[in-house]
Amino acid sequence: METDVSYKTFDDEVMQSDKPVLVDFWATWCGPCRMLGPVIRQIAEENPDIKVCKVNVDDEQELCMQFNVMNIPTVIAFKGGMETGRSVGFVPKQQLLDLVK
């Protein structure tokens, strides 16, 4: 399951998570984001050991600035509240999984 996160919920949902987290920074108008969406959904459904969160960049400019997200889609992996990897653009599912493994 994917969790929508905001500036207010980011700390609880991502930084305090006891699981590795993939955060998808996306927008509804972004073609590559729409292509990546089903891949992100599949990762969430197939990997209960990974928390998958989504950040709508149009609604959450503070988070984009905080994590220096300049292009979308950007997927950032977190473990123990620390960024452990980052991917920009449409990439294969395995490349995203490698960020959190």
TASUL-V593267 format. One record per residue. SS is DSSP state (hx for helix, st for strand, lp for the rest). Layout:
SS + SS
This chain:
lp + st + st + st + lp + lp + lp + lp + lp + hx + hx + hx + hx + hx + hx + lp + lp + lp + lp + st + st + st + st + st + st + st + lp + lp + lp + lp + hx + hx + hx + hx + hx + hx + hx + hx + hx + hx + hx + hx + hx + hx + hx + hx + lp + lp + lp + st + st + st + st + st + st + st + lp + lp + lp + lp + hx + hx + hx + hx + hx + hx + lp + lp + lp + lp + lp + lp + lp + st + st + st + st + st + st + lp + lp + st + st + st + st + st + st + st + lp + lp + lp + lp + hx + hx + hx + hx + hx + hx + hx + hx + lp
